[in-house]
Amino acid sequence: GIFHCRISSPLSPYPNTTDRLLGRHINKSLSMIHLLINS
């Protein structure tokens, strides 16, 4: 979502690989939180 777009933006200070890992980690965290809230 918004976080992923923001992290994937070229303005990001992180290199591409770190960028992708961070994005994946945040997406996982967000989906976990989403599941917890919805359950």
Beta strands, then each sheet from edge to edge (+ up, - down):
end
